[in-house]
Amino acid sequence: MKKTSVSYVSEFNDNYIWLVHVLSKNKAELEIIIVDPGDASTVIRAIQEQIQPKAIFVIHHHCDHTAGINRLVDKFQLPVYASINSIIPKVSHPISHGQTITFESMGLSFQILSVPGHAQKRGDN
């Protein structure tokens, strides 16, 4: 039986980069989803060579959530999921409220919720 797990790495003294993965028989699977990579070096140090990032999810456009995107996309050829209204670099999969994203190899599905907050700019969230 698989169980979803979320871990994090600290960055910039007051922020986190989230790593979503699936646990099976108490061992981490070899695929992760990176959420809000403000620094690519932090992510690269945190994952081991045998772990394959599958995608990047970005919550909003602030640089502490986006500054690592370009380097990670270039290194791992990752799709980037972000709001359809975003101004985030390298977005390959614009998403909107109510949409479902599925990663079959990981056995994960995500339902997208629009939750406008402190970073709303031109409809971005």
N, CA, C and O atoms as a GROMACS GRO file, in nm:
protein
  500
    1MET      N    1   0.083  -0.119   0.000
    1MET     CA    2   0.000   0.000   0.000
    1MET      C    3   0.088   0.125   0.000
    1MET      O    4   0.184   0.133   0.076
    2LYS      N    5   0.054   0.220  -0.085
    2LYS     CA    6   0.132   0.343  -0.094
    2LYS      C    7   0.071   0.451  -0.006
    2LYS      O    8  -0.050   0.458   0.014
    3LYS      N    9   0.160   0.534   0.046
    3LYS     CA   10   0.118   0.645   0.131
    3LYS      C   11   0.191   0.771   0.084
    3LYS      O   12   0.312   0.769   0.063
    4THR      N   13   0.116   0.878   0.066
    4THR     CA   14   0.176   1.004   0.024
    4THR      C   15   0.248   1.069   0.142
    4THR      O   16   0.200   1.067   0.255
    5SER      N   17   0.363   1.124   0.113
    5SER     CA   18   0.442   1.192   0.215
    5SER      C   19   0.487   1.327   0.161
    5SER      O   20   0.512   1.343   0.042
    6VAL      N   21   0.496   1.424   0.251
    6VAL     CA   22   0.545   1.556   0.214
    6VAL      C   23   0.660   1.589   0.308
    6VAL      O   24   0.646   1.584   0.431
    7SER      N   25   0.774   1.622   0.250
    7SER     CA   26   0.888   1.665   0.330
    7SER      C   27   0.925   1.806   0.283
    7SER      O   28   0.866   1.858   0.188
    8TYR      N   29   1.021   1.867   0.350
    8TYR     CA   30   1.058   2.003   0.313
    8TYR      C   31   1.206   2.024   0.336
    8TYR      O   32   1.272   1.951   0.409
    9VAL      N   33   1.256   2.128   0.269
    9VAL     CA   34   1.390   2.178   0.296
    9VAL      C   35   1.376   2.328   0.320
    9VAL      O   36   1.298   2.396   0.253
   10SER      N   37   1.451   2.377   0.417
   10SER     CA   38   1.446   2.519   0.452
   10SER      C   39   1.527   2.600   0.353
   10SER      O   40   1.628   2.554   0.299
   11GLU      N   41   1.480   2.724   0.330
   11GLU     CA   42   1.554   2.816   0.245
   11GLU      C   43   1.529   2.959   0.291
   11GLU      O   44   1.424   2.989   0.348
   12PHE      N   45   1.625   3.047   0.266
   12PHE     CA   46   1.611   3.190   0.291
   12PHE      C   47   1.573   3.225   0.435
   12PHE      O   48   1.507   3.327   0.455
   13ASN      N   49   1.609   3.149   0.531
   13ASN     CA   50   1.583   3.175   0.674
   13ASN      C   51   1.436   3.173   0.715
   13ASN      O   52   1.407   3.160   0.834
   14ASP      N   53   1.343   3.185   0.620
   14ASP     CA   54   1.203   3.194   0.660
   14ASP      C   55   1.108   3.127   0.560
   14ASP      O   56   0.990   3.162   0.555
   15ASN      N   57   1.158   3.033   0.482
   15ASN     CA   58   1.074   2.974   0.380
   15ASN      C   59   1.106   2.826   0.364
   15ASN      O   60   1.206   2.777   0.417
   16TYR      N   61   1.021   2.755   0.291
   16TYR     CA   62   1.040   2.612   0.267
   16TYR      C   63   1.016   2.578   0.122
   16TYR      O   64   0.938   2.644   0.054
   17ILE      N   65   1.084   2.477   0.075
   17ILE     CA   66   1.054   2.412  -0.052
   17ILE      C   67   0.997   2.276  -0.014
   17ILE      O   68   1.058   2.203   0.064
   18TRP      N   69   0.881   2.244  -0.069
   18TRP     CA   70   0.812   2.121  -0.034
   18TRP      C   71   0.840   2.014  -0.137
   18TRP      O   72   0.849   2.043  -0.256
   19LEU      N   73   0.855   1.889  -0.091
   19LEU     CA   74   0.878   1.774  -0.178
   19LEU      C   75   0.769   1.672  -0.152
   19LEU      O   76   0.756   1.621  -0.040
   20VAL      N   77   0.690   1.643  -0.254
   20VAL     CA   78   0.581   1.547  -0.241
   20VAL      C   79   0.629   1.415  -0.300
   20VAL      O   80   0.676   1.411  -0.414
   21HIS      N   81   0.617   1.308  -0.223
   21HIS     CA   82   0.657   1.177  -0.273
   21HIS      C   83   0.565   1.071  -0.216
   21HIS      O   84   0.480   1.099  -0.132
   22VAL      N   85   0.582   0.951  -0.263
   22VAL     CA   86   0.498   0.840  -0.221
   22VAL      C   87   0.584   0.740  -0.146
   22VAL      O   88   0.694   0.706  -0.189
   23LEU      N   89   0.532   0.694  -0.034
   23LEU     CA   90   0.603   0.593   0.045
   23LEU      C   91   0.539   0.457   0.020
   23LEU      O   92   0.416   0.445   0.013
   24SER      N   93   0.620   0.357   0.007
   24SER     CA   94   0.573   0.221  -0.013
   24SER      C   95   0.662   0.130   0.068
   24SER      O   96   0.784   0.129   0.049
   25LYS      N   97   0.604   0.053   0.157
   25LYS     CA   98   0.681  -0.038   0.242
   25LYS      C   99   0.792   0.037   0.316
   25LYS      O  100   0.905  -0.012   0.325
   26ASN      N  101   0.759   0.154   0.369
   26ASN     CA  102   0.852   0.237   0.447
   26ASN      C  103   0.973   0.286   0.369
   26ASN      O  104   1.071   0.330   0.429
   27LYS      N  105   0.968   0.281   0.237
   27LYS     CA  106   1.078   0.332   0.156
   27LYS      C  107   1.023   0.438   0.062
   27LYS      O  108   0.914   0.423   0.007
   28ALA      N  109   1.098   0.543   0.046
   28ALA     CA  110   1.056   0.647  -0.047
   28ALA      C  111   1.069   0.597  -0.190
   28ALA      O  112   1.168   0.533  -0.226
   29GLU      N  113   0.970   0.625  -0.270
   29GLU     CA  114   0.977   0.594  -0.412
   29GLU      C  115   1.079   0.687  -0.476
   29GLU      O  116   1.132   0.776  -0.410
   30LEU      N  117   1.107   0.666  -0.600
   30LEU     CA  118   1.213   0.740  -0.666
   30LEU      C  119   1.165   0.864  -0.742
   30LEU      O  120   1.243   0.923  -0.817
   31GLU      N  121   1.041   0.904  -0.724
   31GLU     CA  122   0.987   1.021  -0.792
   31GLU      C  123   0.932   1.122  -0.691
   31GLU      O  124   0.872   1.084  -0.590
   32ILE      N  125   0.955   1.250  -0.720
   32ILE     CA  126   0.904   1.356  -0.633
   32ILE      C  127   0.845   1.469  -0.717
   32ILE      O  128   0.877   1.484  -0.835
   33ILE      N  129   0.760   1.546  -0.654
   33ILE     CA  130   0.709   1.671  -0.710
   33ILE      C  131   0.764   1.782  -0.622
   33ILE      O  132   0.753   1.777  -0.500
   34ILE      N  133   0.821   1.882  -0.685
   34ILE     CA  134   0.882   1.995  -0.614
   34ILE      C  135   0.781   2.109  -0.610
   34ILE      O  136   0.723   2.146  -0.712
   35VAL      N  137   0.760   2.165  -0.491
   35VAL     CA  138   0.665   2.275  -0.476
   35VAL      C  139   0.739   2.401  -0.431
   35VAL      O  140   0.807   2.401  -0.328
   36ASP      N  141   0.726   2.507  -0.508
   36ASP     CA  142   0.781   2.640  -0.478
   36ASP      C  143   0.935   2.642  -0.463
   36ASP      O  144   0.986   2.674  -0.356
   37PRO      N  145   1.006   2.607  -0.570
   37PRO     CA  146   1.152   2.603  -0.561
   37PRO      C  147   1.216   2.742  -0.571
   37PRO      O  148   1.253   2.787  -0.679
   38GLY      N  149   1.229   2.807  -0.458
   38GLY     CA  150   1.291   2.938  -0.454
   38GLY      C  151   1.440   2.934  -0.479
   38GLY      O  152   1.501   3.036  -0.513
   39ASP      N  153   1.501   2.817  -0.464
   39ASP     CA  154   1.644   2.802  -0.485
   39ASP      C  155   1.673   2.663  -0.539
   39ASP      O  156   1.646   2.564  -0.470
   40ALA      N  157   1.726   2.653  -0.658
   40ALA     CA  158   1.754   2.523  -0.720
   40ALA      C  159   1.862   2.446  -0.645
   40ALA      O  160   1.852   2.324  -0.631
   41SER      N  161   1.964   2.515  -0.597
   41SER     CA  162   2.073   2.446  -0.527
   41SER      C  163   2.023   2.373  -0.404
   41SER      O  164   2.068   2.262  -0.374
   42THR      N  165   1.930   2.435  -0.332
   42THR     CA  166   1.873   2.371  -0.213
   42THR      C  167   1.803   2.241  -0.250
   42THR      O  168   1.818   2.141  -0.180
   43VAL      N  169   1.728   2.241  -0.360
   43VAL     CA  170   1.658   2.120  -0.405
   43VAL      C  171   1.758   2.014  -0.449
   43VAL      O  172   1.746   1.898  -0.410
   44ILE      N  173   1.854   2.053  -0.529
   44ILE     CA  174   1.952   1.957  -0.582
   44ILE      C  175   2.029   1.891  -0.468
   44ILE      O  176   2.054   1.771  -0.472
   45ARG      N  177   2.066   1.967  -0.366
   45ARG     CA  178   2.134   1.909  -0.249
   45ARG      C  179   2.043   1.816  -0.170
   45ARG      O  180   2.089   1.716  -0.114
   46ALA      N  181   1.914   1.847  -0.167
   46ALA     CA  182   1.819   1.771  -0.084
   46ALA      C  183   1.780   1.636  -0.145
   46ALA      O  184   1.747   1.543  -0.072
   47ILE      N  185   1.784   1.627  -0.276
   47ILE     CA  186   1.744   1.500  -0.339
   47ILE      C  187   1.868   1.421  -0.374
   47ILE      O  188   1.974   1.477  -0.406
   48GLN      N  189   1.854   1.292  -0.369
   48GLN     CA  190   1.965   1.205  -0.401
   48GLN      C  191   1.964   1.176  -0.550
   48GLN      O  192   1.863   1.194  -0.617
   49GLU      N  193   2.077   1.130  -0.601
   49GLU     CA  194   2.090   1.104  -0.745
   49GLU      C  195   1.984   1.011  -0.798
   49GLU      O  196   1.939   1.028  -0.911
   50GLN      N  197   1.942   0.912  -0.720
   50GLN     CA  198   1.846   0.815  -0.770
   50GLN      C  199   1.702   0.866  -0.769
   50GLN      O  200   1.612   0.799  -0.821
   51ILE      N  201   1.678   0.983  -0.710
   51ILE     CA  202   1.543   1.040  -0.708
   51ILE      C  203   1.522   1.125  -0.833
   51ILE      O  204   1.605   1.209  -0.867
   52GLN      N  205   1.410   1.101  -0.900
   52GLN     CA  206   1.378   1.173  -1.023
   52GLN      C  207   1.262   1.270  -0.999
   52GLN      O  208   1.149   1.228  -0.974
   53PRO      N  209   1.291   1.400  -1.005
   53PRO     CA  210   1.180   1.495  -0.998
   53PRO      C  211   1.088   1.476  -1.118
   53PRO      O  212   1.134   1.455  -1.230
   54LYS      N  213   0.957   1.483  -1.094
   54LYS     CA  214   0.858   1.463  -1.200
   54LYS      C  215   0.796   1.594  -1.246
   54LYS      O  216   0.754   1.605  -1.362
   55ALA      N  217   0.788   1.694  -1.158
   55ALA     CA  218   0.720   1.819  -1.193
   55ALA      C  219   0.751   1.925  -1.088
   55ALA      O  220   0.801   1.896  -0.979
   56ILE      N  221   0.719   2.048  -1.125
   56ILE     CA  222   0.727   2.160  -1.032
   56ILE      C  223   0.588   2.220  -1.022
   56ILE      O  224   0.523   2.249  -1.123
   57PHE      N  225   0.542   2.239  -0.899
   57PHE     CA  226   0.418   2.312  -0.873
   57PHE      C  227   0.458   2.447  -0.813
   57PHE      O  228   0.545   2.453  -0.726
   58VAL      N  229   0.394   2.555  -0.859
   58VAL     CA  230   0.427   2.687  -0.806
   58VAL      C  231   0.298   2.754  -0.759
   58VAL      O  232   0.201   2.764  -0.833
   59ILE      N  233   0.300   2.800  -0.635
   59ILE     CA  234   0.183   2.860  -0.572
   59ILE      C  235   0.159   3.002  -0.620
   59ILE      O  236   0.046   3.038  -0.654
   60HIS      N  237   0.265   3.084  -0.624
   60HIS     CA  238   0.252   3.221  -0.674
   60HIS      C  239   0.386   3.273  -0.722
   60HIS      O  240   0.488   3.205  -0.710
   61HIS      N  241   0.387   3.394  -0.776
   61HIS     CA  242   0.499   3.447  -0.853
   61HIS      C  243   0.616   3.505  -0.773
   61HIS      O  244   0.717   3.539  -0.835
   62HIS      N  245   0.609   3.519  -0.644
   62HIS     CA  246   0.719   3.579  -0.569
   62HIS      C  247   0.848   3.500  -0.590
   62HIS      O  248   0.846   3.378  -0.600
   63CYS      N  249   0.961   3.571  -0.595
   63CYS     CA  250   1.088   3.507  -0.628
   63CYS      C  251   1.130   3.401  -0.526
   63CYS      O  252   1.204   3.310  -0.560
   64ASP      N  253   1.084   3.412  -0.401
   64ASP     CA  254   1.120   3.308  -0.304
   64ASP      C  255   1.044   3.177  -0.331
   64ASP      O  256   1.066   3.077  -0.262
   65HIS      N  257   0.956   3.177  -0.430
   65HIS     CA  258   0.886   3.057  -0.474
   65HIS      C  259   0.927   3.016  -0.615
   65HIS      O  260   0.897   2.905  -0.658
   66THR      N  261   0.996   3.103  -0.687
   66THR     CA  262   1.019   3.079  -0.830
   66THR      C  263   1.163   3.085  -0.877
   66THR      O  264   1.192   3.039  -0.988
   67ALA      N  265   1.254   3.139  -0.799
   67ALA     CA  266   1.390   3.166  -0.848
   67ALA      C  267   1.466   3.041  -0.893
   67ALA      O  268   1.560   3.051  -0.972
   68GLY      N  269   1.428   2.924  -0.845
   68GLY     CA  270   1.498   2.802  -0.884
   68GLY      C  271   1.438   2.730  -1.004
   68GLY      O  272   1.492   2.630  -1.050
   69ILE      N  273   1.328   2.782  -1.055
   69ILE     CA  274   1.257   2.711  -1.163
   69ILE      C  275   1.345   2.692  -1.287
   69ILE      O  276   1.358   2.579  -1.336
   70ASN      N  277   1.404   2.798  -1.338
   70ASN     CA  278   1.479   2.787  -1.464
   70ASN      C  279   1.588   2.680  -1.456
   70ASN      O  280   1.598   2.596  -1.546
   71ARG      N  281   1.667   2.683  -1.352
   71ARG     CA  282   1.777   2.586  -1.339
   71ARG      C  283   1.724   2.443  -1.326
   71ARG      O  284   1.780   2.352  -1.386
   72LEU      N  285   1.617   2.423  -1.248
   72LEU     CA  286   1.561   2.288  -1.232
   72LEU      C  287   1.501   2.236  -1.362
   72LEU      O  288   1.516   2.119  -1.395
   73VAL      N  289   1.432   2.323  -1.435
   73VAL     CA  290   1.375   2.283  -1.564
   73VAL      C  291   1.488   2.246  -1.660
   73VAL      O  292   1.480   2.145  -1.730
   74ASP      N  293   1.592   2.326  -1.664
   74ASP     CA  294   1.705   2.298  -1.753
   74ASP      C  295   1.775   2.168  -1.716
   74ASP      O  296   1.813   2.090  -1.804
   75LYS      N  297   1.793   2.143  -1.588
   75LYS     CA  298   1.865   2.023  -1.542
   75LYS      C  299   1.783   1.895  -1.557
   75LYS      O  300   1.836   1.792  -1.597
   76PHE      N  301   1.652   1.902  -1.526
   76PHE     CA  302   1.570   1.780  -1.522
   76PHE      C  303   1.460   1.774  -1.630
   76PHE      O  304   1.387   1.676  -1.636
   77GLN      N  305   1.448   1.878  -1.714
   77GLN     CA  306   1.343   1.884  -1.816
   77GLN      C  307   1.204   1.862  -1.754
   77GLN      O  308   1.130   1.773  -1.796
   78LEU      N  309   1.170   1.942  -1.656
   78LEU     CA  310   1.046   1.927  -1.579
   78LEU      C  311   0.933   2.012  -1.633
   78LEU      O  312   0.955   2.123  -1.680
   79PRO      N  313   0.810   1.960  -1.626
   79PRO     CA  314   0.694   2.045  -1.652
   79PRO      C  315   0.671   2.135  -1.530
   79PRO      O  316   0.698   2.097  -1.416
   80VAL      N  317   0.621   2.256  -1.557
   80VAL     CA  318   0.592   2.351  -1.450
   80VAL      C  319   0.443   2.380  -1.452
   80VAL      O  320   0.388   2.423  -1.554
   81TYR      N  321   0.378   2.357  -1.338
   81TYR     CA  322   0.234   2.380  -1.320
   81TYR      C  323   0.214   2.506  -1.237
   81TYR      O  324   0.268   2.517  -1.127
   82ALA      N  325   0.136   2.600  -1.290
   82ALA     CA  326   0.106   2.723  -1.216
   82ALA      C  327  -0.024   2.781  -1.271
   82ALA      O  328  -0.074   2.738  -1.375
   83SER      N  329  -0.077   2.877  -1.200
   83SER     CA  330  -0.203   2.940  -1.237
   83SER      C  331  -0.203   2.987  -1.382
   83SER      O  332  -0.104   3.039  -1.433
   84ILE      N  333  -0.315   2.968  -1.446
   84ILE     CA  334  -0.332   3.010  -1.585
   84ILE      C  335  -0.310   3.160  -1.600
   84ILE      O  336  -0.276   3.207  -1.709
   85ASN      N  337  -0.328   3.236  -1.494
   85ASN     CA  338  -0.310   3.381  -1.497
   85ASN      C  339  -0.173   3.426  -1.447
   85ASN      O  340  -0.151   3.546  -1.428
   86SER      N  341  -0.083   3.334  -1.427
   86SER     CA  342   0.043   3.369  -1.361
   86SER      C  343   0.143   3.438  -1.452
   86SER      O  344   0.130   3.436  -1.575
   87ILE      N  345   0.240   3.498  -1.390
   87ILE     CA  346   0.353   3.560  -1.458
   87ILE      C  347   0.481   3.483  -1.420
   87ILE      O  348   0.589   3.542  -1.414
   88ILE      N  349   0.467   3.356  -1.397
   88ILE     CA  350   0.576   3.269  -1.352
   88ILE      C  351   0.654   3.219  -1.474
   88ILE      O  352   0.593   3.184  -1.576
   89PRO      N  353   0.788   3.215  -1.465
   89PRO     CA  354   0.868   3.171  -1.579
   89PRO      C  355   0.851   3.022  -1.610
   89PRO      O  356   0.829   2.940  -1.521
   90LYS      N  357   0.861   2.990  -1.737
   90LYS     CA  358   0.864   2.852  -1.786
   90LYS      C  359   0.740   2.768  -1.754
   90LYS      O  360   0.750   2.645  -1.747
   91VAL      N  361   0.625   2.830  -1.734
   91VAL     CA  362   0.503   2.752  -1.707
   91VAL      C  363   0.468   2.675  -1.834
   91VAL      O  364   0.443   2.734  -1.940
   92SER      N  365   0.466   2.543  -1.823
   92SER     CA  366   0.431   2.458  -1.937
   92SER      C  367   0.289   2.404  -1.926
   92SER      O  368   0.229   2.362  -2.025
   93HIS      N  369   0.234   2.407  -1.803
   93HIS     CA  370   0.100   2.356  -1.777
   93HIS      C  371   0.020   2.459  -1.696
   93HIS      O  372   0.016   2.451  -1.573
   94PRO      N  373  -0.044   2.554  -1.764
   94PRO     CA  374  -0.128   2.649  -1.692
   94PRO      C  375  -0.250   2.576  -1.634
   94PRO      O  376  -0.314   2.497  -1.704
   95ILE      N  377  -0.280   2.603  -1.510
   95ILE     CA  378  -0.390   2.532  -1.442
   95ILE      C  379  -0.492   2.631  -1.388
   95ILE      O  380  -0.461   2.748  -1.367
   96SER      N  381  -0.613   2.581  -1.365
   96SER     CA  382  -0.719   2.667  -1.312
   96SER      C  383  -0.806   2.588  -1.215
   96SER      O  384  -0.800   2.466  -1.208
   97HIS      N  385  -0.887   2.662  -1.141
   97HIS     CA  386  -0.974   2.607  -1.038
   97HIS      C  387  -1.057   2.490  -1.092
   97HIS      O  388  -1.116   2.499  -1.201
   98GLY      N  389  -1.062   2.382  -1.016
   98GLY     CA  390  -1.144   2.267  -1.051
   98GLY      C  391  -1.075   2.162  -1.136
   98GLY      O  392  -1.125   2.051  -1.151
   99GLN      N  393  -0.961   2.196  -1.192
   99GLN     CA  394  -0.887   2.103  -1.274
   99GLN      C  395  -0.825   1.993  -1.187
   99GLN      O  396  -0.796   2.016  -1.070
  100THR      N  397  -0.805   1.876  -1.244
  100THR     CA  398  -0.737   1.766  -1.175
  100THR      C  399  -0.610   1.732  -1.250
  100THR      O  400  -0.611   1.719  -1.373
  101ILE      N  401  -0.502   1.716  -1.177
  101ILE     CA  402  -0.373   1.676  -1.234
  101ILE      C  403  -0.342   1.538  -1.178
  101ILE      O  404  -0.348   1.516  -1.057
  102THR      N  405  -0.307   1.444  -1.266
  102THR     CA  406  -0.279   1.307  -1.223
  102THR      C  407  -0.138   1.267  -1.264
  102THR      O  408  -0.094   1.294  -1.376
  103PHE      N  409  -0.068   1.204  -1.172
  103PHE     CA  410   0.063   1.146  -1.197
  103PHE      C  411   0.048   0.996  -1.175
  103PHE      O  412   0.062   0.945  -1.064
  104GLU      N  413   0.017   0.926  -1.285
  104GLU     CA  414  -0.013   0.782  -1.276
  104GLU      C  415   0.103   0.702  -1.218
  104GLU      O  416   0.080   0.611  -1.139
  105SER      N  417   0.226   0.734  -1.256
  105SER     CA  418   0.340   0.657  -1.208
  105SER      C  419   0.356   0.667  -1.057
  105SER      O  420   0.412   0.577  -0.994
  106MET      N  421   0.307   0.777  -0.999
  106MET     CA  422   0.315   0.796  -0.855
  106MET      C  423   0.186   0.756  -0.785
  106MET      O  424   0.182   0.744  -0.663
  107GLY      N  425   0.080   0.735  -0.863
  107GLY     CA  426  -0.050   0.704  -0.803
  107GLY      C  427  -0.111   0.824  -0.732
  107GLY      O  428  -0.183   0.807  -0.634
  108LEU      N  429  -0.083   0.945  -0.782
  108LEU     CA  430  -0.131   1.068  -0.717
  108LEU      C  431  -0.218   1.149  -0.811
  108LEU      O  432  -0.193   1.155  -0.932
  109SER      N  433  -0.321   1.212  -0.754
  109SER     CA  434  -0.404   1.308  -0.825
  109SER      C  435  -0.420   1.431  -0.736
  109SER      O  436  -0.431   1.420  -0.614
  110PHE      N  437  -0.421   1.547  -0.799
  110PHE     CA  438  -0.436   1.673  -0.727
  110PHE      C  439  -0.552   1.750  -0.785
  110PHE      O  440  -0.562   1.764  -0.907
  111GLN      N  441  -0.642   1.799  -0.701
  111GLN     CA  442  -0.752   1.885  -0.744
  111GLN      C  443  -0.708   2.028  -0.719
  111GLN      O  444  -0.667   2.063  -0.609
  112ILE      N  445  -0.717   2.111  -0.821
  112ILE     CA  446  -0.671   2.250  -0.813
  112ILE      C  447  -0.781   2.338  -0.753
  112ILE      O  448  -0.896   2.336  -0.796
  113LEU      N  449  -0.741   2.415  -0.652
  113LEU     CA  450  -0.831   2.511  -0.587
  113LEU      C  451  -0.773   2.650  -0.602
  113LEU      O  452  -0.654   2.671  -0.575
  114SER      N  453  -0.853   2.744  -0.645
  114SER     CA  454  -0.810   2.882  -0.651
  114SER      C  455  -0.830   2.944  -0.513
  114SER      O  456  -0.942   2.950  -0.461
  115VAL      N  457  -0.720   2.988  -0.455
  115VAL     CA  458  -0.725   3.048  -0.322
  115VAL      C  459  -0.645   3.179  -0.327
  115VAL      O  460  -0.529   3.183  -0.286
  116PRO      N  461  -0.707   3.286  -0.378
  116PRO     CA  462  -0.636   3.414  -0.388
  116PRO      C  463  -0.589   3.459  -0.250
  116PRO      O  464  -0.659   3.442  -0.150
  117GLY      N  465  -0.471   3.515  -0.247
  117GLY     CA  466  -0.416   3.557  -0.118
  117GLY      C  467  -0.325   3.676  -0.133
  117GLY      O  468  -0.347   3.764  -0.217
  118HIS      N  469  -0.221   3.680  -0.051
  118HIS     CA  470  -0.134   3.796  -0.043
  118HIS      C  471  -0.058   3.823  -0.172
  118HIS      O  472  -0.005   3.933  -0.190
  119ALA      N  473  -0.050   3.729  -0.261
  119ALA     CA  474   0.031   3.744  -0.381
  119ALA      C  475  -0.051   3.770  -0.506
  119ALA      O  476   0.002   3.761  -0.617
  120GLN      N  477  -0.177   3.801  -0.491
  120GLN     CA  478  -0.260   3.818  -0.610
  120GLN      C  479  -0.212   3.939  -0.690
  120GLN      O  480  -0.202   4.050  -0.638
  121LYS      N  481  -0.184   3.914  -0.817
  121LYS     CA  482  -0.140   4.019  -0.909
  121LYS      C  483  -0.189   3.980  -1.046
  121LYS      O  484  -0.156   3.871  -1.094
  122ARG      N  485  -0.265   4.063  -1.110
  122ARG     CA  486  -0.322   4.034  -1.240
  122ARG      C  487  -0.394   3.899  -1.241
  122ARG      O  488  -0.388   3.826  -1.340
  123GLY      N  489  -0.462   3.867  -1.133
  123GLY     CA  490  -0.535   3.741  -1.126
  123GLY      C  491  -0.451   3.623  -1.084
  123GLY      O  492  -0.503   3.512  -1.074
  124ASP      N  493  -0.322   3.644  -1.059
  124ASP     CA  494  -0.233   3.534  -1.020
  124ASP      C  495  -0.264   3.489  -0.878
  124ASP      O  496  -0.298   3.570  -0.792
  125ASN      N  497  -0.252   3.361  -0.855
  125ASN     CA  498  -0.265   3.306  -0.720
  125ASN      C  499  -0.190   3.177  -0.710
  125ASN      O  500  -0.189   3.114  -0.604
   0.00000   0.00000   0.00000
